[in-house]
């Protein structure tokens, strides 16, 4: 199975056992495809086309890319931490390496906002520079995961440390989910400046939390679920019973989904204000269940299915997910959009989606093929003419 890195794509950090982990890139590629279709239809469809059930289901599928990216960031973080841990590096050194990478991703998020603002110069508000976007959240989640791992590894060792890491990760995810509804409504920290409050509940500068942003509550909880999953998958027991472990993960996902649906059907409400689609712990638990089911299906597809047959478009996209995310936004939502916004039919938007998919696939292909060959190419270009 072709595979390059289990760290967030483009980081240059490689995790152990590359031949076993193609399913991570495949899942990341799936997140890219779901992201493409959500963004393309949302940006381009006319008001009439947006009234269709197709558009409704398209946007429902759009509730999964961000959880997938964060969940996979958590798994990747666990794998890299495990590799450094097995080298007997001190917890402070592990934390330094992982937190620094999280800070770099966070800086990329700020740079992306700056790029978008400059490209949209003249009509984008200055406040767009401080939007809490998915890259900001991934970077922040990595820094927080680094702190949690540092604290746990400073006090625990051996098999006890792994159990403590799993419990600490899950124990961080659950309170984040449970605290989300009040922090968006009755417990809003509106005494903070809005750029800081926005990292809590996505309020931005609009006076009320915005569903299109990615604040700590609830989004980082998905990363910590991935972190717990990654440490479980790397345990000796799981590695010796790989197929059974992934089957159990899928079964646990189905249990989570059924439990969340049962809880949502109860007449009593824990919160004064209940927003199922944006802050509900029940919807969060359903998405966690779906992530585990997708994880199991991706593993099976890449081990026994067509995912391991030659060239895989999803694995290719997954290996350059940061780049294709960065580039496609401008050609869908930005000034260089390939189709007029909010004005085309479903057929035209679908052709535009196909164009974006193929273009990003080509970009990912070139990115992975040229990665690491820049020095050779530069040497070749600088050769004297007589050497050619």
N, C-alpha and C positions, 0 to 999 in steps of 0.2 A: 504494500500500500504506500503510495507516494505521500511523503509528509516532510515538512521542513521545521516548523516551530509551533510549540503549544503556548507560547507567550502571545499576548495580543499582537496581531499581525503587524509586521513592520518594525518590531522592537529590536531585532537583532539578538534576542536572548533565546536560547534553545533549551528545551526541557528534555528529560530522559526518555528512553524507549520510543524513538520516533516511529518505528514501524507499527506500533500498536495504536496510534492516536490520530489516524486520518479522519475519524469520525468528528473530531473537534473542528477541523477545517471545514468538513462537510456541513456541520451545523452552522458554522459562521457564514458559509456561503448561502445556506438557506435563509439566514437572517438578512443577508444582502438582497436576495430576490424578493422576499416579503417587503423589505424596505423600498425597493424600486417600485413595486406595484402600488404600494400605499401612497408614495410621494407623487408618482406620475398621475394617477387617477385623481388625487386630491388637487393637484395643481392645474390640470388641463381640462377636466370635464366641465361641460356647460351646466348651468343651473338645472335645466331639465334632466340631463343625464344623471345628475347627482341625486335625483329622486328615486332612482331605481334600487331594487334589492341587490343588484350586483355591486353597486357602489357601497351599500351598507356592509355587505360581507367583505368587500375589499378593505374597508376601514377597520372592520373587526379583526381581520388578519394583521392589520397594522398595530395591534396591541402587543404583538409578539417580538418584533425585531429588537427593541430596546431590552426587554428581559433576557432575550437570547444572548445579546452582546455582553450584558453584565454577568449573567450566569457563566458564560464561557470565560470571561475575564477572571472570575473567581476560581474556576477549575484550573486555568492556566497559572494563576498565581500560586495555587497549592502545589502544582507540579514543580514549578521553579523553586519555591521555598523548600520543597522536599529535597530537590537536588542539592541545594546549598547546605541544607541540614545534614544530609548524609556525608558531606565533605567535612563534617565536624567544625564548621565555621561557628564562631560565637554568635549568639542571638543579635547582638548589636550590629555586627557586620552584615548579617542577613537582612536586618531591617534597613540598613543604610542602602543596600543594593535595590531592594524592592520598593522602598518608599521613594527613592530617587527616580525610579522608572515611573512611578505613579505621578510624581511632580512633572516629569517630562510630558506625559500624556495630558495632564492638566494644562500645561503651557501650550501644547498643541491646540487644545480647545480654545484658549484665549486668542491664539494666533489665527485660528479659523474664523472667529468672530470678527477680528480686525480685517481679515481679507474680505469677508462678506460685506462689511461696512464700507470699505474702500471701493469695492466693485459697484456697490449700490449708492455711491456718493451722490448726494443731491436729493434723494428721497427716503433714504433709510434714517430713522431717528438715532441720535447719539446713544440712547439707552440700549440699542441692539448690541453694543459692545459688551454689555453685562448680562446678556441672556444666559441662563443656565441650560446648556445644551448637553447632549449625550457624551461628548468627549470630556467635558468638564467633570461630569458625574463619574465616568469610568476612572479618570485620573484620581479623583477624590476618593473613590471607593478603594483603589489600590493603596493609597496612602493610609487609609483607615485600617485596611486589612493588614498592612505591614505593621502597624502599631499593635493590633491585637495579637498577631503571631509573635512579635517581639516580647510582649508581656507574658504570653503563655510559655514560650520556650525559655524564658528567664527563670521560671519557677518549676518547670516540669521537664522530665527527661525520659527517653526510651518510649516504650509502648504507652506509658501514662501520658506522655506529651501528646501523642496522636489523639488519644481519646479527649484530652483537654482541648486540643485545637478544634476538633469536631464539635464538642459541646459549646465552646466559646463562640464559634462561628454561627451555629444554629441559635445560640442564646442571644446573639446580636441581631440576627435577622428578624426573629419573632417580635421583639419589642418595637423595632422600627416600624413593622407593619401595623402593630396594634396602636401605636401612638400617632399614626398618620391622620386619621379622621379628626381628632381634636386639634392637632397642629395646623390643619387646614381651615378650621372653623372656630370652635369656642376657645381654644388655647393658643390662638395665633400670636406669635411673638412680634406684634406690630410695633413694639418699642424699639426694635432694631432698625437701622437704616435699610431701605428696601433692597439694596444689592446683597446684604447679608441675609435678610429674611427670605429672599428668593431661593437661597440654598437650602432653606428649611422646608418651604412649601411652594416655591415657584410663583410667588406673588408678583415678581417683576416690579414695575412702577405703576401698575394698574389698579392697585387697591384691593385686589382679590386674587387668590391662587389661580394660575393658568394651567389648564390641562395639557397644553402642548409643550410644557417645559419638563425638566428632569431633576427635581430637587432630591435631597438625601432621603426624605420621607415621601414615597415608599421605595424609591428606585434602588437604593444601595442594598436593600434587603436581598434582592436577587443575586447580587455579587457574593454576599455572605453565604447564601444557600449553595452557590457554586463552590465556594471555598470549602465548606463542609463536605460536599460531594467529592471534591478533588482529593481531600485527605483520606476519605473512605476508599476511593478507587485505588489509591496507592498503598493501602495497607497490605501486609503479607497475605492475610486471609482472602482479600478480594482478588489479588493478583493470581492466587492459586485456584480461584473459583470464578474466573472472569465472567463466563457466560451466566452463571447463576447470580452473580452480583448485579449485572445489568438487568437481568430478568426481575430481580427483587426491586431494583430501582423503578422499573416500569410499573410493577404491581403497587409499589408505594405511591407512585404518581396517581394511579387510578383511585386508590384509597383517599388521597388528598382531595381529588376532584369530587368524589362522592360525599365526603365529609363537608366540604365547603358548600355544596349544593344543599345538603341537609341543614346546615347552620343558617343559610340564607332563607330557607323556607320557614324558620321558626318565627312565631309572632312577636317575640320579645326582642327589642333592640338594645344593644349595649351603648350606643352613641345617640346623642341628642339629634344630630344631623347625619343622615346616612346617604352617601353617594356611592352606589355600587360600582360604577364604571371607573371611578377615579381614585377613591381612597379606601374602599371597603377591604378589610382583611380577608373577607370571603373570596372576593375576586382575585386578590393577591395569591391566596392559597390555590385557587383553580389554576392560575398561570404557573405556579410552582409545580403542580401536578402535571401540567402539560409539558413543562420543560423536562421533567424526568421521563415522561413517555417518549418525547422526541429524542432524548438522549439514548434511550434503549433502542428505538427504531433506527437511529443513525448508526449506532454501533453494529446492529445486525446488517444494515444495508452495506456498510463498508467492510464487513468481515465476510459475509456470505452472498450479498446481492451485487447489483450492477455498480455500486459505489467503488468497487475495486477493479473494474474492467477498464484498463487503459486510461484515457483522458477523462477526467471528471470536471465539468464546468463549475459545479458547486465548490469542489475542493480548490479549484483554481481561484475562484472569487474569494474564498475564505482565506487564502494565503496572502491576499492583498486588500483585505477588507477596509483598513484605514484609508488607503489611497482611493478606492472606488467610492467610499462614503464621501470623502473630501471633494472629489471631482464631480460626482453626479449631481450634487445639490445645485450647483450653479447652472447646469443644463436642464434642470427641472423647475426649480423655484426662482432662479436668479435672473439677472439681466440677459444672459445668453440662453435662455430657455429655448429649446428646439421647436416648441409649439406655443401658440398663443394661450395665455392662461384663462381658465374658466370659460372656454368658448368652443370646445371641440366635442365631437361625438365619441361614443364609446369605441367605435371602430378605429377612428383616427388616434385616440389616446392609446389604444392597444398597440398600434403600429409604432407609435412613439416609444412605448414601453419596450417593445422588441428591439428598437434601435438603441435605446439606453443599455439594455442588457448585453447586446452584442458588443457595443463600444466598451463597456466596462469590463467585459470578459477579455477583450483584446488588450485593454490596458493592464489588467491583472496578469495576463500571459506575458506581456513584455516586461512588466515589473519583476516577475519571478525569474524570467530567463536572463535578464540583464543584471540582476542583483549579484554583487560580488565580482562582476566582470568589468567594472568601470576602470580599474587600474590598467587591465590589459588593453582595453579599447583606447585609453589615453596614450599608452605607450606606442600603440600601433599608429595613431594619428601623428605623433611627434617624430616618427622615424623620418630620416632624410628620404627624399624622393628616389634616390638611387637604390634604397633598400627594398622598395616595393617591387 
